[in-house]
């Protein structure tokens, strides 16, 4: 298990304070970004729960924010990440839709959101490794 995924699992295990999906993805990479966890926590505060109104999945938003912090901001990469996310999740990108589909399938919220965080941490890590931005 990579150190990024390991940190994501540690963050998601913390119950108080709760870390939303965006915060969890961002904070998984702070060790390399010269950013402290408090800054990442605050930066991601309004993106949990799909920007607190069921819109874009916070794990996806956190992944794109993290890539931007590493200087990865080309449209092709952004579009690829979003396209692959929607392909893996039945064309859904919004938190409310993802949670409804999960509930309809009998799933629980926390394990579902944890899995999305871990998925996005791995996607970010793969991109950063491919570009030699991390070791």
PyMOL commands that set and color helices and strands:
alter all, ss='L'
color gray80, all
select helices_A, chain A and resi 3-13+21-27+30-33+37-43+45-54+58-69+75-88+95-104+109-130
alter helices_A, ss='H'
color red, helices_A
deselect
rebuild
show_as cartoon
